Structure formats: structure tokens, C-alpha cells
């Protein structure tokens, strides 16, 4: 079983060394590349003012957070949720730095990398798409992930969007809509029924071209180590 947790945070500001705090944590569980429906989501009272620049990004106000729990109130539940998983984070040093700062302030010093594997989707995207924009919004556009509801950043919303991007970027597909007429027709035109009940799905010319382009890109990034490049064999 491969358990992964997509994690994102929102904060009072960008500089943890100035004692900026986490105000929202969003985590979504994926097992064997499928969403399980399990999540961890909390808004937190930072006991400090939110920078105006941060407020313009996530829209979360101090007034909204006044009755929310402190980090120390939820730290054990969060730890139980992420412990032993592979964390998928976009720009991991930022979120990991804030989480470790919060645990340290709560007298529970912890090194996240010692209890979780870390997959930084930003580093991975930069390797796949060198010289291109690799923000979450840019990746959504590149991989046709719907982010139309993202008027403001939000930890849980961004975690779900990042999950879709991660699955697409690493070769998975989050869902199939075979009811779509164009998709259904494409499937129909590229199948052949053999003896018995077996059906072979053939790739179209466009799919083969896109596949070869991706393989060439991976081969270039990996310095010629792509094992799927059959032209080498």
C-alpha cells in the first residue's frame, strides 16, 4: 500500500524567522494513486496579525480566526494523520519550515523528514519543464486541471488541486468520463475485439505522438536514462 498525503498551508506571512504562523492546514489522503476521501483540515488562531500581502492572497482575516483552535490543540491529530506517509507538497521547504517551527513553539520539536518521505512537486515540475513557469496555476493550465474555483488560495482547495496536478504530472489519471461523446467515439475507433471477451485498446496517432514527445522530454531531463524510450533497444 502506497499512502500519500497532499499537504498545503496558509500563513500570516512568508518569513518564519519573523515568527509568522500557520493559519490553515489542508491534507488529503491518496492510497495507491486513488483519493480515499480522508482529509485533515483546520483553521488556526495565530495569536498575531496577518500581513496585508498574505491577506490579499488567501483572504483569511484575524476576525475569522478568533474562535479557531491553536496549533498546539491540533498538533497530535495532524501528526497522526501524516506520520509514515509520503507528503506531496509544492515548494516543500516553505511548508515544512512552518510546520517544524509550529511544533518547536509547541514544545514538541520534530523533523518532518524523519517521519515522512517528502515529494516536492515544484522541484519535479522544474525538472520536467525547465525554463517554464511551474506555479500551481501554470501546472493546472499545462495539465488541464480545473482551478476555476481558486479565486483565493486555500489550503484544502489547493491540496486537492495539487493532488490532481501530481497524478497527471506523474502519469496517472484521476477520472475517466466515458459518457463524453468524443471520448467514447475515440475509444470505439481505437479498439479491436479478439477471441473471447478480450479487447485491445490501440493508441491513436496523436496519442503516440504525444507519448513520444513526453518520453523524449523525460529522456532529456534524466540525461538519457528513460527506460521507456524503446528507440534505444
Backbone torsions as a table, in degrees:
resi	resn	phi	psi	omega
1	UNK	NA	125.7	179.0
2	UNK	-104.2	102.0	-177.8
3	UNK	-98.1	123.1	178.3
4	UNK	-124.1	150.3	177.2
5	UNK	-127.8	119.1	174.7
6	UNK	-81.3	125.7	-173.8
7	UNK	-128.3	139.2	174.2
8	UNK	-146.9	153.6	178.1
9	UNK	-132.9	157.1	165.9
10	UNK	-119.5	147.6	-171.8
11	UNK	-134.8	170.3	178.0
12	UNK	-75.6	-16.7	-178.6
13	UNK	-175.8	-174.0	-171.9
14	UNK	-98.0	-12.3	-169.7
15	UNK	-113.1	103.3	-178.8
16	UNK	-66.8	-24.3	179.6
17	UNK	-70.3	-16.3	175.8
18	UNK	-98.1	20.6	177.0
19	UNK	63.0	33.1	170.5
20	UNK	-70.0	153.0	-169.2
21	UNK	-125.9	160.2	173.5
22	UNK	-78.7	134.8	177.7
23	UNK	-117.6	-11.7	175.4
24	UNK	-152.3	137.4	174.8
25	UNK	-126.7	131.1	176.7
26	UNK	-128.9	126.0	179.9
27	UNK	-132.0	137.1	178.4
28	UNK	-130.3	132.5	-176.2
29	UNK	-89.4	136.1	172.0
30	UNK	-126.5	130.5	174.7
31	UNK	-123.6	125.5	-178.9
32	UNK	52.2	44.1	175.2
33	UNK	66.0	25.0	175.9
34	UNK	-130.4	137.0	175.0
35	UNK	-65.6	133.6	-179.8
36	UNK	-95.7	-15.7	-175.3
37	UNK	93.4	-9.5	178.8
38	UNK	-83.6	139.7	-179.8
39	UNK	-149.2	162.3	172.8
40	UNK	-128.9	124.3	-176.9
41	UNK	-146.1	126.3	178.7
42	UNK	-145.5	139.6	163.2
43	UNK	-94.2	145.3	-174.4
44	UNK	-129.9	143.6	174.6
45	UNK	-82.9	116.0	-175.6
46	UNK	-83.3	-11.2	-177.2
47	UNK	57.6	36.0	174.4
48	UNK	-162.7	165.5	-178.6
49	UNK	-76.9	148.5	177.1
50	UNK	-89.8	132.4	176.8
51	UNK	-61.0	146.0	-179.0
52	UNK	-62.1	-37.3	179.2
53	UNK	-63.3	-40.0	178.2
54	UNK	-68.8	-39.6	179.4
55	UNK	-59.8	-37.7	-179.1
56	UNK	-69.8	-20.3	179.9
57	UNK	-85.6	-49.1	-174.7
58	UNK	-106.1	-17.3	176.0
59	UNK	72.0	13.3	-179.6
60	UNK	-90.9	125.8	-174.6
61	UNK	-102.2	159.7	175.4
62	UNK	-62.5	-35.5	179.7
63	UNK	-62.0	-41.6	178.8
64	UNK	-63.3	-32.7	-174.0
65	UNK	-89.9	-2.9	-173.6
66	UNK	-57.2	-37.5	-176.7
67	UNK	-101.0	12.4	-178.3
68	UNK	-87.2	157.5	-178.2
69	UNK	-67.3	162.3	172.0
70	UNK	-84.0	162.5	179.4
71	UNK	-59.1	-39.7	-177.9
72	UNK	-63.2	-21.2	178.9
73	UNK	-75.4	-24.5	-174.7
74	UNK	-116.8	0.5	-171.9
75	UNK	-60.9	-37.8	-179.1
76	UNK	-70.1	-40.8	178.5
77	UNK	-64.0	-41.6	178.1
78	UNK	-63.5	-45.1	-179.4
79	UNK	-60.7	-41.6	178.2
80	UNK	-62.7	-34.2	-176.8
81	UNK	-73.7	-39.7	-174.7
82	UNK	-93.2	-18.6	-172.1
83	UNK	-56.9	127.7	176.9
84	UNK	82.0	-1.5	-178.4
85	UNK	-92.5	172.7	167.1
86	UNK	-98.0	118.8	-179.8
87	UNK	-85.5	127.8	174.4
88	UNK	-102.3	114.8	-175.0
89	UNK	-136.4	138.7	175.9
90	UNK	-92.4	113.3	-171.6
91	UNK	67.5	64.6	-172.5
92	UNK	-58.0	-39.8	-178.0
93	UNK	-55.4	-32.9	179.4
94	UNK	-64.3	-56.4	-176.5
95	UNK	-68.0	-40.9	179.2
96	UNK	-63.2	-41.4	178.4
97	UNK	-60.3	-42.2	179.1
98	UNK	-68.6	-41.9	-179.8
99	UNK	-63.3	-44.8	180.0
100	UNK	-66.7	-33.8	175.2
101	UNK	-63.7	-43.5	-179.6
102	UNK	-64.7	-43.0	179.3
103	UNK	-65.0	-38.5	178.7
104	UNK	-64.1	-42.6	178.6
105	UNK	-65.6	-25.3	-180.0
106	UNK	-92.2	14.7	178.4
107	UNK	59.7	39.7	177.9
108	UNK	-142.3	66.9	-175.6
109	UNK	-61.8	133.3	-176.4
110	UNK	-149.2	146.5	173.4
111	UNK	-109.8	111.2	-173.7
112	UNK	-57.9	-38.3	-177.0
113	UNK	-67.1	-14.4	178.2
114	UNK	-86.8	-15.1	179.4
115	UNK	-115.3	-11.8	-178.7
116	UNK	-140.2	150.2	165.1
117	UNK	-79.9	150.9	-179.0
118	UNK	-120.6	126.6	172.1
119	UNK	-116.0	112.2	-179.9
120	UNK	-91.6	106.1	-176.4
121	UNK	-67.7	-23.5	177.6
122	UNK	-69.8	-45.3	177.8
123	UNK	-62.1	-42.6	-179.8
124	UNK	-63.1	-43.2	-179.8
125	UNK	-64.7	-38.6	179.0
126	UNK	-65.2	-32.0	176.8
127	UNK	-72.0	-38.3	179.5
128	UNK	-73.5	-35.1	-173.0
129	UNK	-129.6	64.5	-177.5
130	UNK	-62.1	138.9	177.6
131	UNK	78.7	3.4	-179.6
132	UNK	-112.1	164.7	175.5
133	UNK	-68.4	133.6	-179.2
134	UNK	-130.5	28.5	171.5
135	UNK	-66.9	166.4	-179.7
136	UNK	-61.3	-40.0	178.5
137	UNK	-64.0	-41.2	179.8
138	UNK	-64.8	-39.1	179.0
139	UNK	-69.1	-35.7	176.0
140	UNK	-59.1	-44.3	179.3
141	UNK	-65.5	-41.5	-176.9
142	UNK	-67.4	-36.6	-175.3
143	UNK	-106.6	14.1	176.3
144	UNK	56.7	42.7	175.9
145	UNK	-96.1	129.3	-177.3
146	UNK	-71.5	117.3	174.8
147	UNK	-124.9	28.5	-175.2
148	UNK	-65.5	-20.7	-179.9
149	UNK	-87.6	4.4	-174.2
150	UNK	-92.6	62.3	175.1
151	UNK	-67.6	-42.1	173.5
152	UNK	-120.8	155.9	171.6
153	UNK	-69.1	144.4	175.1
154	UNK	-150.9	138.3	-171.9
155	UNK	-61.2	-47.2	-177.6
156	UNK	-70.7	-43.1	178.0
157	UNK	-61.3	-46.4	-178.7
158	UNK	-67.3	-32.3	176.7
159	UNK	-63.7	-42.1	179.4
160	UNK	-66.7	-42.4	178.2
161	UNK	-63.1	-43.8	178.9
162	UNK	-62.7	-37.2	177.0
163	UNK	-59.9	-44.7	178.6
164	UNK	-64.1	-42.0	178.5
165	UNK	-63.5	-44.8	-179.2
166	UNK	-59.4	-46.8	-179.1
167	UNK	-63.5	-39.3	178.4
168	UNK	-70.2	-41.8	-175.3
169	UNK	-69.6	-28.9	-178.6
170	UNK	-100.6	13.0	170.1
171	UNK	100.5	4.0	-179.9
172	UNK	-94.7	173.3	175.9
173	UNK	-134.0	126.4	-172.8
174	UNK	-76.2	-28.0	-179.2
175	UNK	-161.5	160.1	175.4
176	UNK	-124.6	130.2	176.9
177	UNK	-111.6	84.5	-176.7
178	UNK	-75.3	-7.0	176.4
179	UNK	-78.2	-15.5	178.2
180	UNK	-65.6	127.5	-171.4
181	UNK	-63.6	-39.7	-178.8
182	UNK	-67.7	-40.9	178.8
183	UNK	-65.1	-45.8	-178.3
184	UNK	-61.0	-41.1	-179.9
185	UNK	-66.6	-38.7	178.6
186	UNK	-63.0	-42.7	177.9
187	UNK	-62.8	-42.3	-177.2
188	UNK	-62.5	-40.0	-175.5
189	UNK	-78.8	-7.3	-176.7
190	UNK	-124.5	31.8	178.0
191	UNK	-126.1	155.6	176.8
192	UNK	-142.4	124.0	-179.7
193	UNK	-85.4	125.8	178.1
194	UNK	-98.1	-169.1	-179.4
195	UNK	-62.6	146.2	-178.2
196	UNK	75.9	-140.7	-175.7
197	UNK	-107.9	11.6	-175.8
198	UNK	-83.2	135.6	177.5
199	UNK	-122.7	130.0	177.5
200	UNK	-98.2	127.6	178.6
201	UNK	-96.9	115.3	179.4
202	UNK	-96.0	143.5	176.9
203	UNK	-76.8	143.9	175.6
204	UNK	-77.2	170.9	177.9
205	UNK	-61.0	-40.7	179.3
206	UNK	-65.0	-41.0	179.6
207	UNK	-65.7	-39.6	177.2
208	UNK	-64.8	-39.9	178.7
209	UNK	-64.0	-45.3	179.5
210	UNK	-64.4	-38.2	178.1
211	UNK	-62.3	-46.1	-178.5
212	UNK	-65.7	-35.7	177.3
213	UNK	-64.5	-42.2	179.3
214	UNK	-66.3	-42.6	179.2
215	UNK	-60.9	-41.6	179.2
216	UNK	-63.4	-38.6	179.6
217	UNK	-66.8	-44.3	178.7
218	UNK	-64.7	-39.5	179.5
219	UNK	-62.4	-39.0	179.8
220	UNK	-67.7	-45.5	-178.5
221	UNK	-65.4	-35.1	-176.3
222	UNK	-91.4	13.4	179.1
223	UNK	57.4	43.7	174.1
224	UNK	81.9	18.5	-176.2
225	UNK	-103.4	11.4	-179.1
226	UNK	-68.7	119.3	-175.0
227	UNK	-79.7	-10.3	-178.5
228	UNK	-93.0	1.5	-178.9
229	UNK	-81.9	89.0	-172.7
230	UNK	-69.4	-14.4	-179.9
231	UNK	-66.2	-15.6	-179.5
232	UNK	-81.2	-19.3	-170.2
233	UNK	-106.1	NA	NA
